[in-house]
Amino acid sequence: MYAPQGAMPPGWGPNAVVITAADFENGRLPAICAVTGAAASANLVRRYSTTPGWVGCMFFISWAALAVAYLFTHQRVTGRLPVIASIAAHVDRLHRTGSRLFAAGLVTWLLAAVLGLAAGGTIGTVAATTGLTLGALAFAVSIATRVMESFALGIRGRVTNDGFGTRWVQLRGVHPAFVQAVANTRR
């Protein structure tokens, strides 16, 4: 059901835990907040993914080799992480803000292109430049909120495959009480 002792990568320390991807996807984790160690009152949907580092080297061979290597080696899992309600609300708010800013950036770029072409001349150039700048700013703030969302939770994860058909999720930065609760479910 869970990884054996010693299955953690070197340097991950005591604030890390390994669980099966099936347990993570189905929300079969202890009702202890992974961030604070308090009783969890919410489940936060999180997605973790891992691609081996060597896949990036395929860029030097060709884009097709990079795409094929990524396609066959990328591991992704989406599941539920138990947290307290205030953390879930904060992370969800950051996620919604980032999504809205990304959409606003796309709409702004589209409007800038249409207005720039429709107006033509100096006015069209100014309108297009202003719109493209505002769209780029919206994208930059969207990326910043995505980073803030990751830091607000403080938990990093990676997905591995043991070669026997079982996928594992390794979570780093979880509260020691959550680690203990997961260890207690192993018994």
Solvent accessible surface area in square Angstrom, and as a share of the most:
residue,aa,sasa,rsa
1,M,146,0.65
2,Y,23,0.09
3,A,6,0.05
4,P,100,0.63
5,Q,164,0.73
6,G,78,0.75
7,A,38,0.30
8,M,56,0.25
9,P,27,0.17
10,P,133,0.84
11,G,78,0.75
12,W,31,0.11
13,G,47,0.45
14,P,114,0.72
15,N,59,0.30
16,A,8,0.06
17,V,4,0.02
18,V,5,0.03
19,I,0,0.00
20,T,15,0.09
21,A,3,0.02
22,A,49,0.38
23,D,4,0.02
24,F,0,0.00
25,E,61,0.28
26,N,87,0.45
27,G,27,0.26
28,R,127,0.46
29,L,22,0.11
30,P,19,0.12
31,A,71,0.55
32,I,47,0.24
33,C,0,0.00
34,A,0,0.00
35,V,43,0.25
36,T,55,0.32
37,G,18,0.17
38,A,49,0.38
39,A,80,0.62
40,A,23,0.18
41,S,84,0.54
42,A,29,0.23
43,N,86,0.44
44,L,5,0.03
45,V,97,0.56
46,R,29,0.11
47,R,138,0.50
48,Y,17,0.07
49,S,53,0.34
50,T,33,0.19
51,T,45,0.26
52,P,48,0.30
53,G,73,0.70
54,W,125,0.44
55,V,5,0.03
56,G,46,0.44
57,C,79,0.48
58,M,47,0.21
59,F,96,0.40
60,F,167,0.69
61,I,125,0.63
62,S,46,0.30
63,W,178,0.62
64,A,68,0.53
65,A,26,0.20
66,L,39,0.19
67,A,62,0.48
68,V,82,0.47
69,A,12,0.09
70,Y,95,0.36
71,L,130,0.65
72,F,155,0.64
73,T,31,0.18
74,H,43,0.19
75,Q,43,0.19
76,R,123,0.45
77,V,2,0.01
78,T,64,0.37
79,G,3,0.03
80,R,108,0.39
81,L,0,0.00
82,P,6,0.04
83,V,0,0.00
84,I,42,0.21
85,A,56,0.43
86,S,75,0.49
87,I,27,0.14
88,A,10,0.08
89,A,51,0.40
90,H,75,0.33
91,V,2,0.01
92,D,60,0.31
93,R,121,0.44
94,L,20,0.10
95,H,87,0.39
96,R,114,0.42
97,T,55,0.32
98,G,9,0.09
99,S,56,0.36
100,R,163,0.59
101,L,47,0.24
102,F,104,0.43
103,A,51,0.39
104,A,45,0.35
105,G,0,0.00
106,L,91,0.45
107,V,84,0.48
108,T,35,0.20
109,W,99,0.35
110,L,118,0.59
111,L,97,0.48
112,A,3,0.03
113,A,48,0.37
114,V,81,0.47
115,L,100,0.50
116,G,12,0.12
117,L,154,0.77
118,A,83,0.64
119,A,56,0.43
120,G,33,0.32
121,G,64,0.61
122,T,108,0.63
123,I,134,0.68
124,G,2,0.02
125,T,86,0.50
126,V,89,0.51
127,A,32,0.25
128,A,23,0.18
129,T,78,0.46
130,T,69,0.40
131,G,10,0.10
132,L,85,0.42
133,T,83,0.48
134,L,97,0.48
135,G,0,0.00
136,A,48,0.37
137,L,107,0.53
138,A,14,0.11
139,F,29,0.12
140,A,54,0.42
141,V,62,0.36
142,S,11,0.07
143,I,116,0.59
144,A,47,0.36
145,T,10,0.06
146,R,115,0.42
147,V,71,0.41
148,M,101,0.45
149,E,4,0.02
150,S,52,0.34
151,F,157,0.65
152,A,37,0.29
153,L,5,0.03
154,G,41,0.40
155,I,8,0.04
156,R,136,0.50
157,G,19,0.18
158,R,90,0.33
159,V,2,0.01
160,T,32,0.19
161,N,76,0.39
162,D,60,0.31
163,G,67,0.64
164,F,189,0.79
165,G,67,0.64
166,T,49,0.29
167,R,72,0.26
168,W,36,0.13
169,V,0,0.00
170,Q,14,0.06
171,L,0,0.00
172,R,73,0.27
173,G,37,0.35
174,V,2,0.01
175,H,62,0.28
176,P,73,0.46
177,A,38,0.29
178,F,0,0.00
179,V,33,0.19
180,Q,92,0.41
181,A,15,0.12
182,V,0,0.00
183,A,30,0.24
184,N,73,0.37
185,T,61,0.35
186,R,85,0.31
187,R,217,0.79
